[in-house]
Amino acid sequence: MASDTTREAELVQLSVYRRLGGVERLRLALELSELAQTLAVAGIRQRHPDATAAEIARELSRRG
C-alpha cells in the first residue's frame, strides 16, 4: 500500500482497475509510461539545464 493512501482508497482503486477491459488497461499503462518519461525528462532538465535533446535521450536510455 502506498504511504499516502488509506486501505479503503486502495481497495476502491483496485476494484476500478479490475473492471477495466484490456484496451483500457493498455491505455492507462501507456499514459502512465508517458507521465513517467515526462517527469524523468523534467528532472534531467532541472539538473542539467543546458543538456541537448540527444544528451537527455542518452540519460533516459542509461536509466533504463
N, CA, C and O atoms as a DFTB+ gen file, in Angstrom:
256 C
 N C O
     1  1       0.842      -1.181       0.000
     2  2       0.000       0.000       0.000
     3  2       0.884       1.241       0.000
     4  3       1.903       1.283       0.690
     5  1       0.500       2.231      -0.762
     6  2       1.225       3.498      -0.799
     7  2       1.077       4.193       0.555
     8  3       0.031       4.096       1.196
     9  1       2.118       4.887       0.981
    10  2       2.089       5.519       2.301
    11  2       1.105       6.680       2.382
    12  3       0.732       7.096       3.479
    13  1       0.683       7.204       1.245
    14  2      -0.249       8.343       1.258
    15  2      -1.679       7.931       0.918
    16  3      -2.515       8.783       0.616
    17  1      -1.963       6.631       0.966
    18  2      -3.272       6.119       0.569
    19  2      -3.847       5.255       1.686
    20  3      -3.159       4.393       2.233
    21  1      -5.102       5.490       2.015
    22  2      -5.755       4.641       3.009
    23  2      -6.051       3.278       2.396
    24  3      -6.105       3.137       1.174
    25  1      -6.237       2.302       3.226
    26  2      -6.568       0.954       2.755
    27  2      -7.876       0.968       1.974
    28  3      -8.002       0.296       0.950
    29  1      -8.846       1.732       2.459
    30  2     -10.144       1.811       1.785
    31  2      -9.999       2.391       0.380
    32  3     -10.596       1.885      -0.571
    33  1      -9.207       3.450       0.255
    34  2      -8.994       4.073      -1.056
    35  2      -8.267       3.115      -1.988
    36  3      -8.573       3.047      -3.178
    37  1      -7.309       2.382      -1.450
    38  2      -6.587       1.411      -2.265
    39  2      -7.520       0.320      -2.788
    40  3      -7.410      -0.093      -3.942
    41  1      -8.434      -0.144      -1.944
    42  2      -9.384      -1.175      -2.367
    43  2     -10.313      -0.655      -3.464
    44  3     -10.631      -1.392      -4.398
    45  1     -10.748       0.588      -3.369
    46  2     -11.584       1.183      -4.413
    47  2     -10.795       1.253      -5.718
    48  3     -11.308       0.895      -6.778
    49  1      -9.552       1.712      -5.637
    50  2      -8.722       1.823      -6.841
    51  2      -8.516       0.448      -7.483
    52  3      -8.629       0.319      -8.703
    53  1      -8.223      -0.561      -6.698
    54  2      -8.052      -1.908      -7.241
    55  2      -9.328      -2.411      -7.903
    56  3      -9.277      -3.057      -8.950
    57  1     -10.460      -2.117      -7.299
    58  2     -11.739      -2.520      -7.869
    59  2     -11.951      -1.880      -9.238
    60  3     -12.399      -2.537     -10.177
    61  1     -11.631      -0.609      -9.341
    62  2     -11.763       0.092     -10.626
    63  2     -10.832      -0.528     -11.661
    64  3     -11.246      -0.774     -12.795
    65  1      -9.581      -0.785     -11.286
    66  2      -8.627      -1.388     -12.224
    67  2      -9.113      -2.751     -12.698
    68  3      -8.971      -3.084     -13.874
    69  1      -9.677      -3.530     -11.807
    70  2     -10.136      -4.880     -12.171
    71  2     -11.300      -4.857     -13.147
    72  3     -11.485      -5.801     -13.914
    73  1     -12.086      -3.786     -13.125
    74  2     -13.225      -3.677     -14.043
    75  2     -12.820      -3.196     -15.432
    76  3     -13.612      -3.284     -16.371
    77  1     -11.602      -2.691     -15.574
    78  2     -11.158      -2.194     -16.878
    79  2     -10.977      -3.351     -17.846
    80  3     -10.543      -4.439     -17.466
    81  1     -11.316      -3.097     -19.098
    82  2     -11.060      -4.075     -20.144
    83  2      -9.613      -3.982     -20.600
    84  3      -8.859      -3.123     -20.142
    85  1      -9.241      -4.858     -21.490
    86  2      -7.865      -4.900     -21.974
    87  2      -7.403      -3.609     -22.622
    88  3      -6.289      -3.148     -22.375
    89  1      -8.259      -3.024     -23.452
    90  2      -7.896      -1.789     -24.149
    91  2      -7.704      -0.649     -23.150
    92  3      -6.769       0.143     -23.268
    93  1      -8.602      -0.576     -22.165
    94  2      -8.487       0.483     -21.164
    95  2      -7.236       0.311     -20.310
    96  3      -6.572       1.290     -19.969
    97  1      -6.915      -0.942     -19.963
    98  2      -5.689      -1.198     -19.182
    99  2      -4.452      -0.797     -19.980
   100  3      -3.519      -0.206     -19.436
   101  1      -4.450      -1.117     -21.257
   102  2      -3.320      -0.750     -22.100
   103  2      -3.196       0.761     -22.202
   104  3      -2.096       1.304     -22.105
   105  1      -4.324       1.443     -22.398
   106  2      -4.313       2.903     -22.483
   107  2      -3.771       3.516     -21.201
   108  3      -2.953       4.435     -21.245
   109  1      -4.224       3.012     -20.065
   110  2      -3.762       3.518     -18.786
   111  2      -2.261       3.273     -18.617
   112  3      -1.532       4.154     -18.160
   113  1      -1.809       2.090     -18.981
   114  2      -0.383       1.777     -18.871
   115  2       0.447       2.718     -19.745
   116  3       1.496       3.199     -19.319
   117  1      -0.021       2.978     -20.961
   118  2       0.708       3.880     -21.854
   119  2       0.724       5.301     -21.306
   120  3       1.749       5.979     -21.374
   121  1      -0.404       5.757     -20.763
   122  2      -0.462       7.092     -20.175
   123  2       0.496       7.218     -18.995
   124  3       1.180       8.232     -18.853
   125  1       0.546       6.187     -18.145
   126  2       1.451       6.219     -17.003
   127  2       2.908       6.174     -17.446
   128  3       3.767       6.804     -16.830
   129  1       3.186       5.432     -18.510
   130  2       4.543       5.381     -19.053
   131  2       4.963       6.747     -19.590
   132  3       6.086       7.195     -19.359
   133  1       4.058       7.401     -20.305
   134  2       4.352       8.733     -20.826
   135  2       4.560       9.734     -19.694
   136  3       5.441      10.590     -19.773
   137  1       3.757       9.629     -18.651
   138  2       3.908      10.514     -17.498
   139  2       5.260      10.305     -16.827
   140  3       5.938      11.269     -16.472
   141  1       5.648       9.049     -16.657
   142  2       6.940       8.751     -16.047
   143  2       8.081       9.331     -16.874
   144  3       9.035       9.878     -16.321
   145  1       7.988       9.212     -18.197
   146  2       9.024       9.761     -19.054
   147  2       9.051      11.289     -18.985
   148  3      10.125      11.889     -18.948
   149  1       7.886      11.912     -18.968
   150  2       7.803      13.368     -18.856
   151  2       8.448      13.848     -17.561
   152  3       9.190      14.830     -17.554
   153  1       8.161      13.153     -16.474
   154  2       8.747      13.528     -15.184
   155  2      10.256      13.300     -15.176
   156  3      11.001      14.107     -14.619
   157  1      10.709      12.212     -15.787
   158  2      12.144      11.943     -15.855
   159  2      12.860      13.020     -16.666
   160  3      13.920      13.498     -16.260
   161  1      12.296      13.403     -17.799
   162  2      12.895      14.453     -18.632
   163  2      12.929      15.772     -17.867
   164  3      13.923      16.498     -17.922
   165  1      11.857      16.083     -17.158
   166  2      11.826      17.320     -16.376
   167  2      12.923      17.316     -15.321
   168  3      13.569      18.338     -15.090
   169  1      13.132      16.192     -14.691
   170  2      14.191      16.084     -13.689
   171  2      15.566      16.259     -14.295
   172  3      16.421      16.933     -13.721
   173  1      15.783      15.659     -15.447
   174  2      17.077      15.804     -16.131
   175  2      17.293      17.256     -16.525
   176  3      18.377      17.805     -16.325
   177  1      16.263      17.876     -17.085
   178  2      16.382      19.286     -17.490
   179  2      16.657      20.199     -16.289
   180  3      17.402      21.174     -16.397
   181  1      16.052      19.874     -15.155
   182  2      16.266      20.690     -13.963
   183  2      17.713      20.564     -13.477
   184  3      18.323      21.553     -13.070
   185  1      18.254      19.350     -13.520
   186  2      19.631      19.130     -13.074
   187  2      20.661      19.566     -14.107
   188  3      21.782      19.935     -13.758
   189  1      20.275      19.521     -15.387
   190  2      21.204      19.853     -16.483
   191  2      20.491      20.770     -17.478
   192  3      20.118      20.326     -18.564
   193  1      20.298      22.039     -17.124
   194  2      19.500      22.937     -17.966
   195  2      20.076      23.167     -19.366
   196  3      19.345      23.569     -20.271
   197  1      21.346      22.923     -19.551
   198  2      21.967      23.139     -20.862
   199  2      22.055      21.866     -21.697
   200  3      22.645      21.880     -22.778
   201  1      21.480      20.771     -21.214
   202  2      21.562      19.497     -21.930
   203  2      20.813      19.581     -23.257
   204  3      19.743      20.182     -23.351
   205  1      21.398      18.971     -24.264
   206  2      20.744      18.897     -25.573
   207  2      19.716      17.765     -25.557
   208  3      19.692      16.940     -24.643
   209  1      18.882      17.745     -26.572
   210  2      17.896      16.670     -26.694
   211  2      18.589      15.310     -26.763
   212  3      18.104      14.337     -26.186
   213  1      19.709      15.238     -27.459
   214  2      20.450      13.978     -27.568
   215  2      21.008      13.556     -26.208
   216  3      20.985      12.371     -25.873
   217  1      21.501      14.498     -25.435
   218  2      22.030      14.178     -24.105
   219  2      20.918      13.687     -23.180
   220  3      21.111      12.762     -22.391
   221  1      19.767      14.313     -23.291
   222  2      18.623      13.887     -22.474
   223  2      18.197      12.475     -22.858
   224  3      17.916      11.645     -21.994
   225  1      18.153      12.213     -24.152
   226  2      17.785      10.870     -24.631
   227  2      18.778       9.830     -24.134
   228  3      18.379       8.735     -23.739
   229  1      20.075      10.161     -24.148
   230  2      21.096       9.233     -23.646
   231  2      20.890       8.970     -22.166
   232  3      20.995       7.828     -21.717
   233  1      20.597      10.014     -21.405
   234  2      20.384       9.849     -19.962
   235  2      19.154       8.976     -19.700
   236  3      19.171       8.131     -18.805
   237  1      18.105       9.176     -20.467
   238  2      16.911       8.324     -20.322
   239  2      17.243       6.859     -20.624
   240  3      16.804       5.955     -19.913
   241  1      18.010       6.642     -21.667
   242  2      18.388       5.287     -22.047
   243  2      19.265       4.645     -20.978
   244  3      19.133       3.459     -20.678
   245  1      20.157       5.444     -20.414
   246  2      21.059       4.941     -19.379
   247  2      20.265       4.481     -18.147
   248  3      20.623       3.498     -17.498
   249  1      19.202       5.196     -17.844
   250  2      18.384       4.871     -16.676
   251  2      17.595       3.594     -16.875
   252  3      17.209       2.925     -15.916
   253  1      17.363       3.269     -18.125
   254  2      16.811       2.048     -18.409
   255  2      15.505       1.612     -18.665
   256  3      15.285       0.424     -18.897
